[in-house]
Amino acid sequence: MSSQRPLALVTGASRGIGAAVATALAPTHDLLLGGRDAAALSAVAARLGDRALPWPVDLTDTTALAAATERIDELDVLVHSAGVGMLATVAESDVETWRRQFEVNVVAVAELTRLLLPALRAARGTVVCVNSGAGLAARPGWGAYAASKFALRAFADALRGEEPDLRVCSVHPGRTDTDMQRQVVAYEGGTYDGTRFMRPESVAATVLAAVTATRDAHLTDLVVRPAG
């Protein structure tokens, strides 16, 4: 892209919170829509207009990730919204359950950020990690997922201290009406009622606040919960 508008890369942009974040940024930013489902990304891009481009890549494929980031010279906003949640007790969680969640929720975030640091430094950019309430407190059945989100919060804290020219924000949403929340309710044995939870657009508004804060302000940790 070549534009006077700032450039934002949003991972997990094919649905849920990621798609809502992309929609919130679209009026003011050029967009790279990250995800694995090229068709779903193309549908989101078509809805947002010609300043949004699909950026299909498997974030856990380090070779593909390096190739996909190679031509990004300057990046104003990086939003890490991609993630997986596999709920199980510690007794039920085998090694692959732990590895998969850390690979997607932590390692892929760290590697994508590392590859894009020169571009982020060039723009004095903003990095937003969409975390979770589980990144603040672990509950029974959430052990591996919560551990990965605690690690993601530690990553954001370390990055903030190491890169003083960047703004780094952890956003911790409560329960949100997404496909993952449906899995959570099914795991809990309940009946799904999306009206009990926040809309993805409400989380996106919180991310937008971190991105659009004036340069004298650095929003570092934001917690947003369903009202009532």
Secondary structure, DSSP 8 states (H G I E B T S, - for coil): ---SS-EEEETTTTSHHHHHHHHHHTTT-EEEEEES-HHHHHHHHHHH-TTEEEEE--TT-HHHHHHHHTT----SEEEE---------TTT--HHHHHHHHIIIIIHHHHHHHHHHHHHHHHT-EEEEE--GGGT---TT-HHHHHHHHHHHHHHHHHHHH-TTSEEEEEEE-SBSSHHHHHHHHHHT----GGGSB-HHHHHHHHHHHHHS-TT----EEEE----
